[in-house]
Amino acid sequence: MWTFVWLVSVVLNGHDGKEPTDRLIPETWQGNPWGPEANQARAIGAIPPIKLTPLMRQWDAWGKSVLRDGDILFRRGDARVLMGRFPFSKFLAAASNSRFSHTGIVSFEEGEPFVYDITKAGVRRQPFYVWNLDNFGPFGVKRMRAEDQRYTVKALQVCRDWYAQQVPFDFDLNVDDRAFYCIEMTEKAYRASGIALSEPVRLGDMENLTRYPICVFLFLKLSKLNLEQPVFFPGNENHGIWSCPRLVTVYESKPTPDEYKGWLSRYR
């Protein structure tokens, strides 16, 4: 029943598919709004500078005092597909029993915390206070243990290389390195440095998959994905990058009211 209600709300509620950070650039800009060309245009004034709100200034100060090179950021975004009507981020998090849907890696450059990640536009480099605008729920930070910090240097260099090359987004969630989706980029950046954070999980083995049968059926029909496909996930304490024993938790936001309701409903 809840799946049906969700589907009805999805159909009736339109959405242009844009996230908040997409709205910080002129409508006339073509290409990756946070790729090398756009950031260069922003630096010389061809794109208007970012005006920081009080909240953005707070996150900027927090990032400078808390974050470190190589930290892995977790958030639940609001990325959508099917003309903006299917809330892919929320579905991914719910079906995989994770608080999160997206990851990125922190890099301090000229004293400022930036985040490297990838979306449908390609590999991005955003100030942390901008990256956090696309968070619509839980937020977390993991860090390599002190004895493993050596892996962060190469992982960040790989991210910068992919950013310069503008590696495309992997809409088919394949395991090769020709294109990446966000969690895959985080995972493979660290694998390139010599350490594996997690192992992929079959789509058919997602912990809450059976709770969304109609959504799963429609999504599989409208994409090239299949339940045998191995995919990297943000995860939870039992699977995915979040569960990596070589990472320590720097920060994790408190559960939201919706999460409390979800947990309570499981035990009634």
C-alpha positions, 0 to 999 in steps of 0.5 A, spaced: 500 500 500 505 504 501 509 503 495 502 505 491 501 511 495 509 513 494 508 512 486 501 516 486 505 522 489 511 521 484 506 521 478 502 527 481 508 531 484 512 534 478 520 536 479 525 539 474 530 534 476 535 539 478 538 539 485 540 546 489 547 547 487 545 546 479 541 553 481 547 557 482 549 557 475 546 561 469 541 557 465 545 559 459 551 555 461 552 548 458 556 542 460 558 540 467 556 546 472 562 544 477 567 542 472 574 545 470 571 550 465 565 552 469 570 553 475 575 557 471 569 561 468 567 562 475 574 564 477 574 570 472 567 572 473 564 569 467 559 566 472 557 570 478 561 568 484 557 564 489 553 568 495 554 565 501 548 565 506 549 565 513 548 557 513 553 556 508 558 560 512 556 556 518 558 549 514 564 553 511 567 554 518 565 547 520 568 544 514 575 548 516 575 546 523 573 538 522 574 535 516 581 533 513 584 531 506 581 524 504 575 524 509 569 521 505 562 524 506 556 521 506 549 524 505 542 523 502 541 527 496 535 528 492 537 526 485 531 524 480 530 520 474 525 519 469 524 527 468 524 528 475 519 524 477 522 518 480 526 520 487 532 515 485 536 517 492 531 516 496 529 509 493 536 507 493 537 509 500 531 505 503 532 499 498 539 498 501 537 500 508 542 505 508 541 512 511 545 515 505 545 515 497 551 519 495 559 520 497 564 524 496 572 525 498 574 532 501 581 535 499 584 541 502 586 546 497 589 553 498 586 552 505 579 551 503 575 544 503 573 542 496 569 535 495 570 531 489 564 527 487 560 525 480 553 526 478 550 525 471 554 532 469 561 528 470 566 529 475 565 535 480 569 539 484 565 543 489 567 547 495 564 543 501 559 549 503 556 548 496 556 540 496 552 540 502 546 544 499 544 538 496 543 534 502 536 532 504 537 528 510 542 524 514 550 527 513 556 523 515 563 523 515 568 517 515 576 518 516 582 513 514 585 510 521 591 514 522 596 508 520 592 508 513 592 515 512 598 514 507 592 512 502 589 518 502 594 522 498 594 518 491 586 517 492 586 525 492 590 525 486 586 520 482 580 524 483 584 530 481 586 526 474 579 524 473 576 531 474 581 534 469 579 528 464 572 529 466 570 522 466 563 521 465 557 518 469 555 511 469 548 510 468 548 503 467 552 502 474 557 497 470 564 495 474 569 497 469 572 504 469 570 507 463 565 511 467 563 512 474 557 513 479 558 516 485 559 511 490 564 507 485 568 513 484 569 514 492 571 506 492 575 506 486 579 512 488 581 509 494 582 502 490 587 506 486 591 508 492 592 500 494 586 499 499 579 496 498 573 500 502 568 495 501 565 489 496 559 490 491 553 487 493 548 484 488 542 489 486 537 483 488 541 482 495 539 489 497 536 489 504 529 492 503 528 490 496 522 486 497 519 492 501 518 496 494 516 491 489 512 495 484 518 500 484 523 495 483 519 492 477 518 499 474 525 501 475 528 495 472 523 495 466 525 502 465 533 501 465 538 497 463 539 494 470 538 487 473 538 484 479 544 480 478 548 486 477 554 488 483 553 495 485 557 499 490 553 502 496 554 507 501 551 502 506 550 501 513 554 498 519 553 491 515 555 493 508 558 498 504 563 503 505 560 505 511 562 499 514 569 499 512 573 497 519 579 501 516 574 507 517 573 511 523 566 515 524 568 523 525 561 525 525 554 522 524 547 526 524 542 524 529 536 520 526 531 524 523 523 524 525 522 520 518 527 515 520 524 514 527 518 512 524 521 507 519 524 504 525 518 503 529 514 501 524 519 495 523 518 492 530 510 493 531 
